[in-house]
Amino acid sequence: MPECPRFELNQQIGRRIRTARECRQLTPEELAAAAPFSLPRLRRIEAGAEPADVVEIERIAIALRLPISQFIDRCRLCGEL
């Protein structure tokens, strides 16, 4: 089975994080402080420009009070994680 293009997977996760943050009505600054992350790092993750590791995604999920599965599930491109 073909591998997921890493860039597209990063973008998908970043979009999910940004959407969840906006649904919680948090600014990037508020989420960065709660996670905690530097604001530039959070912006790069949300933009899909840099990958977030599982620990970082877990910190974001905890800050947003959502399950980590909200951000990590089956890749829509190839059906794999």
TANORTA-V145341 format. One record per pair of residues at least 4 apart in sequence whose ideal C-beta (glycine too) atoms are under 8 Angstrom apart, sorted by the first residue. I is the first residue (numbers start at 1). GAP is how many residues later the second one is. D is the distance in whole Angstrom. If there is no record, write none. Layout:
BEGIN
[[I/GAP/D] [I/GAP/D]]
END
This chain:
BEGIN
[[1/77/6] [1/78/7] [1/79/6] [2/76/6] [3/75/7] [3/77/8] [4/4/7] [4/5/5] [4/71/4] [4/73/5] [4/74/5] [4/76/7] [5/4/7] [5/72/7] [6/4/6] [6/45/7] [7/4/6] [7/41/7] [8/4/6] [8/69/6] [9/4/6] [9/42/8] [9/66/6] [9/68/7] [10/4/6] [10/35/8] [10/38/4] [10/39/7] [10/40/7] [10/41/5] [10/42/8] [11/4/6] [11/36/8] [11/37/3] [12/4/7] [12/36/7] [12/63/8] [12/64/7] [13/4/6] [13/32/8] [13/35/7] [13/38/8] [13/39/6] [13/44/7] [13/58/6] [13/59/7] [14/4/6] [14/31/6] [14/32/5] [14/33/6] [14/34/4] [14/35/8] [14/38/8] [15/4/6] [15/31/8] [15/33/7] [16/4/6] [16/54/7] [16/55/5] [17/4/6] [17/28/6] [17/29/5] [17/35/8] [17/40/8] [17/43/6] [17/54/6] [18/4/6] [18/28/4] [19/4/6] [20/4/6] [20/44/5] [20/46/6] [20/50/6] [20/51/7] [21/5/5] [21/7/7] [21/10/5] [21/25/8] [21/43/7] [22/4/8] [24/40/6] [24/41/8] [26/4/4] [26/5/5] [26/8/8] [26/38/8] [27/4/7] [28/4/6] [28/11/6] [28/14/6] [28/15/6] [28/18/7] [29/4/6] [29/10/6] [30/4/6] [31/4/6] [31/6/8] [31/11/6] [31/29/7] [31/32/6] [31/33/7] [32/4/7] [32/5/5] [32/6/7] [32/7/5] [32/9/8] [32/10/4] [34/29/4] [35/7/7] [35/21/8] [35/24/5] [35/25/5] [35/27/8] [35/28/5] [36/23/8] [37/4/5] [37/5/5] [37/8/8] [37/19/7] [37/22/7] [37/23/8] [38/4/7] [39/4/6] [40/4/6] [41/4/6] [41/9/7] [42/4/6] [43/4/6] [44/5/5] [44/6/4] [45/4/8] [45/5/6] [45/6/8] [45/7/5] [45/11/7] [45/15/8] [52/4/4] [52/5/5] [52/8/7] [53/4/7] [54/4/6] [54/14/8] [54/18/8] [55/4/7] [56/4/7] [57/4/6] [57/11/6] [57/14/5] [57/15/6] [58/4/6] [58/10/5] [59/4/6] [60/4/6] [60/11/7] [61/5/5] [61/6/6] [61/7/4] [61/9/6] [61/10/6] [64/6/8] [66/4/4] [66/5/8] [68/4/6] [69/4/6] [72/9/7] [73/8/8] [74/5/6] [74/6/7] [74/7/7] [75/4/7] [75/5/6] [75/6/7]]
END
